[in-house]
Amino acid sequence: MTDNVVPLRPSRPCPICGKKSAPSFHPFCSKHCADVDLNRWLKGSYAIPAVEPPDDWDEATGEAPEQD
């Protein structure tokens, strides 16, 4: 058997401060950085872009109406 341990996920730096991430706070390095990230989401600093469907979008089928 080998002594080499392969991590389940690659180690990446903390997205807030750049320090090495901690397993207990992954992907952050500490509770503080995790809280900073949560606060940014709650304040609306982060947003997921969305595209509004056209007005004639068919909700039942999830498809656009046929064009003539």
Secondary structure, DSSP 8 states (H G I E B T S, - for coil): -------SS---B-TTT-SB--GGGTTSSSHHHHHHHHHHHHHTSS--------TT-BTTTTB-----
